[in-house]
Amino acid sequence: MTSIKDVAREAGVSVTTVSRVLNNRGYIGSGTRRAVESAMRKLDYQPNGIARALQKSQSFFLGMIVPDSSHPFFGDLLKAVEREATHSGYKLLVCNSLDNPGMEEQYIGMLRQNRVDGIVMCSHTPDAGSYARARLPIVSFDRVIAPGVPSVGSDNYRGGELATEHLIAKGRRRLLHLSGPLGLELLSNRRRDAFAAVCRAHGDSVTGEVIEADHNGLGYEYFRQFMQERLPLQELRRYDGVFCSNDIAAYALCVHAAGLGIAVPKELAIVGYDGHSFTQMLQTPRLTTIRQPIGAIGGLLARTVIGLIEKEEIPARSATVDVELIQGDTT
């Protein structure tokens, strides 16, 4: 069986240098790193993960709880977190809460029993107390769950401003915001705050109303039914511009409007929020949206929780990344 000494001999470096490459610790020159990695491939060296874990009293596993990993946004976010975690020598255990608080609590218990080193929390269920009781390093996405627990998210308020100002710049004056559930302490609700503030700033020339989703549904089918129930023809014609809380909702609204004979964007302009892989692939229509830098968010989530685990310097307790407006065919 190939040992770390064999790798060091093949690469022409010390055992300590090979160990630093394996554990991604300290400065390693790019040439040295390539030489070590080349030697590992040539010798088919497989690091002993169990020995490494025992030596450091760590499992080198992270838990990540998401509402639904099949959703394009969370699928993209998961890949970004996993990419960064793998770079730092960690593996990822993914749990789908399906917005079920009971299932989520079971997953937290399971992650503790399997001795993960930390948790990336991306779910939106009402009770966050279970995370505080987990007594593990935790970072949350788009939600403040407890004092001292870091959170990472996009600049939701600026995103709401960009979307609303864009609709007004396009000549729209009767605006609607389709929001997620406002009862939860989610940072994404800042989009609604910005929408309301921009509408107020324009005085009587602009009207702004908000319709809140019944729950934190994510799928197209949920939003299709939601539109049919809450926005029949007579109701939808009251508006000439809509800012949706996410791109799936925006696309569902485009389909719903077309079914009612309302032309987008001539009669109704629509702006989404996310800019994930689904949005980028969608060509008819190409959505106008507020794009979150999902890769940057995922990387920051992983680096933050790993920084907590390893007691290294971590980013600010509440980290916010910039967003941008992407012009499509729906405005």
Backbone hydrogen bonds in HBPLUS format (Angstrom, degrees):
<---DONOR---> <-ACCEPTOR-->    atom                        ^
c    i                          cat <-CA-CA->   ^        H-A-AA   ^      H-
h    n   atom  resd res      DA  || num        DHA   H-A  angle D-A-AA Bond
n    s   type  num  typ     dist DA aas  dist angle  dist       angle   num
A0006-ASP N   A0003-SER O   3.10 MM   3  5.22 122.8  2.44  96.7 110.2     1
A0007-VAL N   A0003-SER O   3.24 MM   4  6.67 153.1  2.32 145.7 152.4     2
A0008-ALA N   A0004-ILE O   2.99 MM   4  6.24 159.0  2.04 145.1 150.7     3
A0009-ARG N   A0005-LYS O   2.93 MM   4  6.14 158.0  1.98 147.8 153.6     4
A0010-GLU N   A0006-ASP O   2.95 MM   4  6.16 162.3  1.98 149.2 153.9     5
A0011-ALA N   A0007-VAL O   2.91 MM   4  6.08 156.4  1.97 151.8 158.1     6
A0012-GLY N   A0008-ALA O   2.87 MM   4  5.83 122.8  2.20 137.9 152.2     7
A0013-VAL N   A0008-ALA O   3.01 MM   5  5.09 157.4  2.06 145.1 148.7     8
A0012-GLY N   A0009-ARG O   3.30 MM   3  5.09 139.0  2.48  91.5 102.8     9
A0018-VAL N   A0014-SER O   3.20 MM   4  6.61 157.3  2.25 147.5 152.9    10
A0019-SER N   A0015-VAL O   2.94 MM   4  6.21 159.2  1.99 150.9 156.9    11
A0020-ARG N   A0016-THR O   2.93 MM   4  6.21 150.7  2.02 146.4 154.3    12
A0021-VAL N   A0017-THR O   3.02 MM   4  6.33 150.6  2.11 147.3 155.0    13
A0022-LEU N   A0018-VAL O   2.94 MM   4  6.23 162.7  1.97 153.5 158.1    14
A0023-ASN N   A0019-SER O   2.94 MM   4  6.10 153.1  2.01 147.9 154.8    15
A0024-ASN N   A0020-ARG O   2.81 MM   4  5.56 105.9  2.37 131.8 147.2    16
A0025-ARG N   A0020-ARG O   3.00 MM   5  4.96 157.6  2.05 138.0 144.9    17
A0024-ASN N   A0021-VAL O   3.24 MM   3  4.96 154.0  2.32  95.1 102.8    18
A0033-ARG N   A0029-GLY O   2.90 MM   4  6.16 164.8  1.93 159.0 163.7    19
A0034-ARG N   A0030-SER O   2.96 MM   4  6.13 159.4  2.00 145.0 150.4    20
A0035-ALA N   A0031-GLY O   3.01 MM   4  6.22 153.0  2.08 143.4 151.0    21
A0036-VAL N   A0032-THR O   2.97 MM   4  6.26 159.6  2.01 154.6 159.2    22
A0037-GLU N   A0033-ARG O   2.92 MM   4  6.12 170.8  1.93 156.4 159.1    23
A0038-SER N   A0034-ARG O   2.83 MM   4  5.90 152.7  1.91 144.2 152.1    24
A0039-ALA N   A0035-ALA O   2.99 MM   4  6.17 152.8  2.07 141.3 148.5    25
A0040-MET N   A0036-VAL O   2.94 MM   4  6.22 154.0  2.00 150.9 158.2    26
A0041-ARG N   A0037-GLU O   3.04 MM   4  6.30 157.2  2.10 145.6 150.9    27
A0042-LYS N   A0038-SER O   2.93 MM   4  6.13 164.9  1.95 150.4 154.9    28
A0043-LEU N   A0039-ALA O   2.96 MM   4  6.04 159.9  2.00 148.4 153.3    29
A0044-ASP N   A0040-MET O   2.84 MM   4  5.62 107.9  2.37 132.1 148.8    30
A0045-TYR N   A0040-MET O   2.86 MM   5  4.89 159.4  1.90 141.4 147.0    31
A0044-ASP N   A0041-ARG O   3.15 MM   3  4.86 148.7  2.26  94.2 103.7    32
A0052-ARG N   A0048-ASN O   3.03 MM   4  6.27 160.8  2.07 150.8 156.9    33
A0053-ALA N   A0049-GLY O   2.90 MM   4  6.07 157.5  1.95 146.4 152.2    34
A0054-LEU N   A0050-ILE O   2.92 MM   4  6.18 162.4  1.95 153.8 158.2    35
A0055-GLN N   A0051-ALA O   2.91 MM   4  6.03 160.3  1.95 150.0 155.7    36
A0056-LYS N   A0052-ARG O   3.16 MM   4  6.37 150.5  2.25 145.5 152.2    37
A0057-SER N   A0053-ALA O   2.77 MM   4  5.58 110.3  2.26 140.6 158.1    38
A0058-GLN N   A0053-ALA O   2.97 MM   5  4.79 152.5  2.05 136.6 141.5    39
A0057-SER N   A0054-LEU O   3.35 MM   3  4.96 152.3  2.43  92.8 100.7    40
A0091-LYS N   A0060-PHE O   2.97 MM  31  6.40 155.3  2.04 145.5 151.7    41
A0117-ASP N   A0061-PHE O   2.81 MM  56  5.90 162.9  1.84 167.0 168.7    42
A0062-LEU N   A0091-LYS O   2.79 MM  29  6.17 155.7  1.85 158.1 165.4    43
A0093-LEU N   A0062-LEU O   2.77 MM  31  6.10 159.7  1.81 165.2 171.8    44
A0063-GLY N   A0118-GLY O   2.93 MM  55  6.30 168.6  1.94 157.8 161.0    45
A0120-VAL N   A0063-GLY O   2.74 MM  57  6.17 159.0  1.78 156.6 163.1    46
A0064-MET N   A0093-LEU O   2.85 MM  29  6.15 150.3  1.94 167.9 166.9    47
A0095-CYS N   A0064-MET O   2.88 MM  31  6.12 162.6  1.91 161.0 160.5    48
A0065-ILE N   A0120-VAL O   3.03 MM  55  6.47 152.1  2.11 159.7 168.3    49
A0122-CYS N   A0065-ILE O   2.82 MM  57  5.71 151.7  1.90 160.9 169.8    50
A0066-VAL N   A0095-CYS O   2.91 MM  29  6.27 162.8  1.94 171.0 176.2    51
A0097-SER N   A0066-VAL O   2.79 MM  31  6.03 162.1  1.83 157.3 162.4    52
A0098-LEU N   A0067-PRO O   2.91 MM  31  4.72 139.7  2.07 126.8 133.9    53
A0071-HIS N   A0068-ASP O   3.12 MM   3  5.68 161.0  2.16 114.8 120.5    54
A0075-GLY N   A0071-HIS O   2.78 MM   4  5.85 154.0  1.84 164.5 173.5    55
A0076-ASP N   A0072-PRO O   2.99 MM   4  6.08 159.8  2.03 144.8 149.3    56
A0077-LEU N   A0073-PHE O   2.89 MM   4  6.15 157.5  1.94 148.5 155.8    57
A0078-LEU N   A0074-PHE O   2.85 MM   4  5.83 158.9  1.89 140.4 146.2    58
A0079-LYS N   A0075-GLY O   3.19 MM   4  6.39 160.7  2.22 144.3 148.6    59
A0080-ALA N   A0076-ASP O   3.13 MM   4  6.40 153.3  2.20 145.1 152.1    60
A0081-VAL N   A0077-LEU O   2.96 MM   4  6.26 159.3  2.00 156.1 161.3    61
A0082-GLU N   A0078-LEU O   2.87 MM   4  6.07 168.1  1.88 156.5 160.1    62
A0083-ARG N   A0079-LYS O   2.90 MM   4  6.00 153.5  1.97 143.7 150.9    63
A0084-GLU N   A0080-ALA O   3.24 MM   4  6.43 164.2  2.27 144.9 148.0    64
A0085-ALA N   A0081-VAL O   2.86 MM   4  6.05 162.1  1.89 154.4 160.4    65
A0086-THR N   A0082-GLU O   2.85 MM   4  5.91 166.3  1.87 150.8 154.2    66
A0087-HIS N   A0083-ARG O   3.15 MM   4  6.32 153.8  2.23 140.4 147.4    67
A0088-SER N   A0084-GLU O   3.25 MM   4  6.54 135.5  2.46 138.8 149.7    68
A0088-SER N   A0085-ALA O   2.99 MM   3  5.19 132.2  2.23  99.9 113.1    69
A0090-TYR N   A0085-ALA O   2.87 MM   5  4.99 166.7  1.88 138.9 136.2    70
A0089-GLY N   A0086-THR O   3.00 MM   3  4.98 165.2  2.02 107.3 110.9    71
A0100-ASN N   A0097-SER O   2.93 MM   3  5.58 149.7  2.02 119.0 126.2    72
A0104-GLU N   A0100-ASN O   2.90 MM   4  6.13 157.7  1.95 157.2 164.6    73
A0105-GLU N   A0101-PRO O   2.97 MM   4  6.20 155.6  2.03 147.6 153.0    74
A0106-GLN N   A0102-GLY O   3.11 MM   4  6.37 153.0  2.18 143.8 151.0    75
A0107-TYR N   A0103-MET O   2.94 MM   4  6.26 152.0  2.02 147.2 155.1    76
A0108-ILE N   A0104-GLU O   2.98 MM   4  6.31 154.7  2.04 149.5 156.1    77
A0109-GLY N   A0105-GLU O   3.09 MM   4  6.36 160.4  2.13 147.3 151.8    78
A0110-MET N   A0106-GLN O   2.86 MM   4  6.14 155.4  1.92 147.5 155.1    79
A0111-LEU N   A0107-TYR O   2.83 MM   4  6.06 159.0  1.87 154.0 158.9    80
A0112-ARG N   A0108-ILE O   3.01 MM   4  6.27 153.2  2.09 145.6 152.9    81
A0113-GLN N   A0109-GLY O   2.92 MM   4  6.17 160.5  1.96 150.7 156.0    82
A0114-ASN N   A0110-MET O   2.95 MM   4  6.17 147.0  2.06 145.4 154.3    83
A0116-VAL N   A0111-LEU O   3.15 MM   5  5.77 173.4  2.16 158.3 160.2    84
A0115-ARG N   A0112-ARG O   2.93 MM   3  4.92 155.8  1.99 104.8 110.4    85
A0119-ILE N   A0137-PRO O   2.92 MM  18  6.44 154.2  1.99 155.5 163.7    86
A0139-VAL N   A0119-ILE O   3.09 MM  20  6.59 153.0  2.17 161.1 169.1    87
A0121-MET N   A0139-VAL O   2.88 MM  18  6.20 166.1  1.90 159.6 163.4    88
A0141-PHE N   A0121-MET O   2.82 MM  20  6.17 150.5  1.90 169.2 167.4    89
A0131-TYR N   A0128-ALA O   3.13 MM   3  5.73 141.4  2.29 113.3 122.2    90
A0133-ARG N   A0129-GLY O   3.11 MM   4  6.45 150.3  2.20 149.1 157.5    91
A0134-ALA N   A0130-SER O   3.11 MM   4  6.23 119.4  2.49 132.7 147.1    92
A0134-ALA N   A0131-TYR O   3.14 MM   3  5.04 142.6  2.29  94.5 105.5    93
A0140-SER N   A0150-PRO O   3.01 MM  10  6.44 164.6  2.03 148.4 152.1    94
A0152-VAL N   A0140-SER O   2.88 MM  12  6.31 148.7  1.98 157.3 167.3    95
A0142-ASP N   A0152-VAL O   2.83 MM  10  5.91 163.6  1.85 144.5 150.0    96
A0187-LEU N   A0142-ASP O   2.86 MM  45  4.97 159.9  1.90 127.6 131.8    97
A0149-VAL N   A0146-ALA O   3.12 MM   3  5.58 162.0  2.16 134.5 134.8    98
A0151-SER N   A0317-ARG O   2.90 MM 166  6.44 147.9  2.01 154.4 164.2    99
A0319-ALA N   A0151-SER O   2.94 MM 168  6.33 159.3  1.98 164.4 162.1   100
A0153-GLY N   A0319-ALA O   3.10 MM 166  6.55 147.9  2.21 154.4 164.2   101
A0321-VAL N   A0153-GLY O   3.01 MM 168  6.43 150.2  2.10 142.0 151.4   102
A0156-ASN N   A0154-SER O   2.80 MM   2  5.50 122.8  2.13 113.1  95.9   103
A0155-ASP N   A0321-VAL O   2.80 MM 166  5.76 129.0  2.06 174.0 164.0   104
A0159-GLY N   A0155-ASP O   2.92 MM   4  6.19 154.1  1.99 152.1 160.7   105
A0160-GLY N   A0156-ASN O   2.94 MM   4  6.23 152.9  2.02 148.0 154.0   106
A0161-GLU N   A0157-TYR O   2.97 MM   4  6.33 153.1  2.04 149.0 156.8   107
A0162-LEU N   A0158-ARG O   2.87 MM   4  6.12 167.5  1.89 155.9 158.3   108
A0163-ALA N   A0159-GLY O   3.04 MM   4  6.20 163.9  2.06 149.6 153.6   109
A0164-THR N   A0160-GLY O   3.07 MM   4  6.14 168.2  2.09 147.2 150.7   110
A0165-GLU N   A0161-GLU O   2.84 MM   4  5.88 169.6  1.85 159.1 162.8   111
A0166-HIS N   A0162-LEU O   2.99 MM   4  5.95 148.3  2.09 139.0 147.6   112
A0167-LEU N   A0163-ALA O   3.14 MM   4  6.42 156.9  2.19 145.6 150.8   113
A0168-ILE N   A0164-THR O   3.08 MM   4  6.36 161.6  2.11 151.3 156.1   114
A0169-ALA N   A0165-GLU O   2.86 MM   4  6.03 155.1  1.92 145.2 152.6   115
A0170-LYS N   A0166-HIS O   3.05 MM   4  6.26 132.3  2.29 140.1 152.2   116
A0170-LYS N   A0167-LEU O   3.14 MM   3  5.10 132.7  2.38  93.1 106.1   117
A0172-ARG N   A0167-LEU O   3.09 MM   5  5.56 157.7  2.14 150.3 146.6   118
A0171-GLY N   A0168-ILE O   2.88 MM   3  5.14 155.0  1.94 113.2 116.5   119
A0207-THR N   A0173-ARG O   2.92 MM  34  6.27 166.3  1.94 173.0 174.5   120
A0240-ASP N   A0174-ARG O   2.90 MM  66  5.44 159.7  1.94 142.5 148.0   121
A0175-LEU N   A0207-THR O   2.86 MM  32  5.94 157.0  1.91 162.5 158.4   122
A0209-GLU N   A0175-LEU O   3.05 MM  34  6.42 153.9  2.12 137.6 144.2   123
A0176-LEU N   A0241-GLY O   2.95 MM  65  6.38 140.7  2.11 148.0 160.3   124
A0243-PHE N   A0176-LEU O   2.85 MM  67  6.31 159.6  1.89 161.3 167.3   125
A0177-HIS N   A0209-GLU O   2.82 MM  32  6.27 148.5  1.92 151.3 161.9   126
A0211-ILE N   A0177-HIS O   2.98 MM  34  6.31 162.2  2.01 157.4 161.4   127
A0178-LEU N   A0243-PHE O   2.98 MM  65  6.32 150.5  2.07 142.1 151.5   128
A0245-SER N   A0178-LEU O   2.85 MM  67  5.84 127.5  2.13 159.8 169.6   129
A0179-SER N   A0211-ILE O   2.97 MM  32  6.24 153.2  2.05 150.9 159.1   130
A0213-ALA N   A0179-SER O   2.95 MM  34  6.07 147.9  2.06 138.3 147.6   131
A0186-LEU N   A0184-LEU O   2.90 MM   2  5.54 134.5  2.11 104.3  90.6   132
A0189-ASN N   A0186-LEU O   3.11 MM   3  5.69 159.3  2.15 112.3 118.3   133
A0190-ARG N   A0187-LEU O   3.02 MM   3  5.74 165.4  2.04 119.4 123.8   134
A0191-ARG N   A0188-SER O   3.09 MM   3  5.86 166.9  2.10 118.9 122.9   135
A0192-ARG N   A0189-ASN O   3.10 MM   3  5.39 126.5  2.40 102.3 113.9   136
A0193-ASP N   A0189-ASN O   3.33 MM   4  6.78 154.4  2.40 141.5 148.3   137
A0194-ALA N   A0190-ARG O   3.00 MM   4  6.21 159.4  2.04 146.8 150.9   138
A0195-PHE N   A0191-ARG O   2.98 MM   4  6.20 160.4  2.02 147.4 153.2   139
A0196-ALA N   A0192-ARG O   2.97 MM   4  6.23 167.1  1.99 156.5 158.5   140
A0197-ALA N   A0193-ASP O   3.00 MM   4  6.19 157.3  2.05 146.0 152.7   141
A0198-VAL N   A0194-ALA O   2.92 MM   4  6.10 166.3  1.94 159.0 161.3   142
A0199-CYS N   A0195-PHE O   3.08 MM   4  6.26 163.9  2.10 150.9 155.6   143
A0200-ARG N   A0196-ALA O   2.97 MM   4  6.16 160.6  2.01 148.4 153.8   144
A0201-ALA N   A0197-ALA O   2.97 MM   4  6.16 150.1  2.06 144.2 152.5   145
A0202-HIS N   A0199-CYS O   3.17 MM   3  5.44 146.3  2.29 104.1 113.5   146
A0203-GLY N   A0200-ARG O   2.97 MM   3  5.28 163.5  2.00 114.8 118.2   147
A0206-VAL N   A0203-GLY O   3.45 MM   3  6.25 170.1  2.46 118.5 120.8   148
A0223-PHE N   A0219-GLY O   3.29 MM   4  6.65 165.5  2.32 150.0 153.2   149
A0224-ARG N   A0220-TYR O   2.79 MM   4  6.01 153.5  1.86 156.2 164.9   150
A0225-GLN N   A0221-GLU O   3.11 MM   4  6.30 166.5  2.13 150.1 152.2   151
A0226-PHE N   A0222-TYR O   2.92 MM   4  6.11 155.0  1.98 146.8 155.0   152
A0227-MET N   A0223-PHE O   2.88 MM   4  6.03 160.1  1.92 150.3 153.5   153
A0228-GLN N   A0224-ARG O   3.16 MM   4  6.41 162.3  2.19 146.3 151.0   154
A0229-GLU N   A0225-GLN O   3.01 MM   4  6.23 155.6  2.07 150.8 156.9   155
A0230-ARG N   A0226-PHE O   2.88 MM   4  5.93 165.8  1.90 154.8 159.2   156
A0231-LEU N   A0227-MET O   2.75 MM   4  5.06 150.2  1.84 139.0 145.2   157
A0235-GLU N   A0232-PRO O   3.04 MM   3  5.42 118.5  2.43 108.5 123.6   158
A0236-LEU N   A0232-PRO O   2.90 MM   4  6.06 169.7  1.91 167.6 171.1   159
A0237-ARG N   A0233-LEU O   3.05 MM   4  6.16 153.1  2.13 154.2 160.3   160
A0238-ARG N   A0235-GLU O   3.10 MM   3  5.59 160.6  2.13 112.5 118.6   161
A0239-TYR N   A0236-LEU O   3.14 MM   3  5.90 171.0  2.14 122.1 124.8   162
A0269-ALA N   A0240-ASP O   3.05 MM  29  6.22 169.4  2.06 129.9 130.4   163
A0242-VAL N   A0269-ALA O   2.79 MM  27  6.24 154.6  1.86 155.7 163.8   164
A0271-VAL N   A0242-VAL O   2.91 MM  29  6.34 155.4  1.97 160.9 167.7   165
A0244-CYS N   A0271-VAL O   2.77 MM  27  6.05 170.2  1.78 176.5 173.9   166
A0250-ALA N   A0246-ASN O   3.10 MM   4  6.40 152.8  2.18 142.6 150.9   167
A0251-TYR N   A0247-ASP O   2.87 MM   4  6.08 158.7  1.92 150.7 155.1   168
A0252-ALA N   A0248-ILE O   2.94 MM   4  6.15 161.2  1.98 148.0 153.5   169
A0253-LEU N   A0249-ALA O   2.91 MM   4  6.14 147.8  2.01 144.9 153.7   170
A0254-CYS N   A0250-ALA O   3.00 MM   4  6.32 149.0  2.10 143.1 151.4   171
A0255-VAL N   A0251-TYR O   3.05 MM   4  6.40 159.8  2.09 154.4 158.5   172
A0256-HIS N   A0252-ALA O   2.89 MM   4  6.07 158.3  1.94 144.8 151.7   173
A0257-ALA N   A0253-LEU O   2.79 MM   4  5.91 165.3  1.81 152.9 156.4   174
A0258-ALA N   A0254-CYS O   3.05 MM   4  6.22 160.0  2.09 145.1 150.5   175
A0259-GLY N   A0255-VAL O   3.03 MM   4  6.26 152.5  2.11 145.6 153.0   176
A0260-LEU N   A0256-HIS O   3.15 MM   4  6.47 130.7  2.40 139.6 152.5   177
A0260-LEU N   A0257-ALA O   3.03 MM   3  5.10 134.1  2.24  97.3 110.3   178
A0262-ILE N   A0257-ALA O   2.89 MM   5  5.05 164.8  1.91 150.4 145.4   179
A0261-GLY N   A0258-ALA O   3.08 MM   3  5.04 158.3  2.13 102.0 108.6   180
A0267-GLU N   A0263-ALA O   2.81 MM   4  5.23 152.7  1.88 134.8 144.2   181
A0268-LEU N   A0263-ALA O   3.13 MM   5  6.43 142.0  2.28 153.0 159.0   182
A0270-ILE N   A0330-THR O   2.78 MM  60  5.35 162.1  1.81 144.4 149.8   183
A0272-GLY N   A0288-THR O   2.86 MM  16  6.28 161.1  1.89 146.0 151.3   184
A0290-ILE N   A0272-GLY O   3.17 MM  18  6.27 139.5  2.35 111.0 120.0   185
A0274-ASP N   A0290-ILE O   2.76 MM  16  5.85 168.2  1.77 155.5 159.3   186
A0292-GLN N   A0274-ASP O   2.87 MM  18  5.26 167.2  1.88 131.2 131.9   187
A0280-GLN N   A0276-HIS O   3.13 MM   4  6.45 157.9  2.18 152.9 159.5   188
A0281-MET N   A0277-SER O   3.02 MM   4  6.23 145.0  2.15 146.2 154.7   189
A0282-LEU N   A0278-PHE O   3.01 MM   4  6.15 140.4  2.17 146.4 157.4   190
A0329-ASP N   A0286-ARG O   2.58 MM  43  5.21 159.4  1.62 147.2 153.8   191
A0289-THR N   A0326-ILE O   3.01 MM  37  5.33 151.2  2.10 144.0 151.8   192
A0326-ILE N   A0289-THR O   2.78 MM  37  5.33 170.0  1.79 170.0 172.1   193
A0291-ARG N   A0324-GLU O   2.76 MM  33  5.40 155.1  1.82 170.9 165.5   194
A0324-GLU N   A0291-ARG O   3.30 MM  33  5.40 151.4  2.39 136.1 144.4   195
A0294-ILE N   A0292-GLN O   2.92 MM   2  5.54 121.5  2.27 112.8  95.8   196
A0296-ALA N   A0293-PRO O   3.07 MM   3  5.44 116.5  2.49 105.6 120.0   197
A0297-ILE N   A0293-PRO O   3.00 MM   4  6.31 158.3  2.05 155.6 162.6   198
A0298-GLY N   A0294-ILE O   2.90 MM   4  6.07 168.5  1.91 155.3 157.9   199
A0299-GLY N   A0295-GLY O   2.99 MM   4  6.14 161.9  2.03 147.0 152.3   200
A0300-LEU N   A0296-ALA O   2.99 MM   4  6.11 155.7  2.05 144.0 150.6   201
A0301-LEU N   A0297-ILE O   2.90 MM   4  6.16 154.6  1.97 151.2 158.3   202
A0302-ALA N   A0298-GLY O   3.07 MM   4  6.32 165.6  2.09 151.9 154.7   203
A0303-ARG N   A0299-GLY O   2.95 MM   4  6.15 168.5  1.97 151.1 154.6   204
A0304-THR N   A0300-LEU O   2.92 MM   4  5.91 151.3  2.01 143.1 150.8   205
A0305-VAL N   A0301-LEU O   3.14 MM   4  6.39 170.1  2.15 153.4 154.8   206
A0306-ILE N   A0302-ALA O   3.01 MM   4  6.11 162.2  2.04 153.3 158.9   207
A0307-GLY N   A0303-ARG O   2.87 MM   4  5.88 146.7  1.99 136.2 145.7   208
A0308-LEU N   A0304-THR O   3.04 MM   4  6.35 148.2  2.14 144.9 153.0   209
A0309-ILE N   A0305-VAL O   2.97 MM   4  6.24 157.0  2.03 145.7 151.9   210
A0310-GLU N   A0306-ILE O   2.90 MM   4  6.05 165.0  1.93 152.9 156.3   211
A0312-GLU N   A0307-GLY O   2.89 MM   5  4.89 150.4  1.98 142.5 148.7   212
A0311-LYS N   A0308-LEU O   3.29 MM   3  4.96 156.3  2.35  94.2 100.8   213
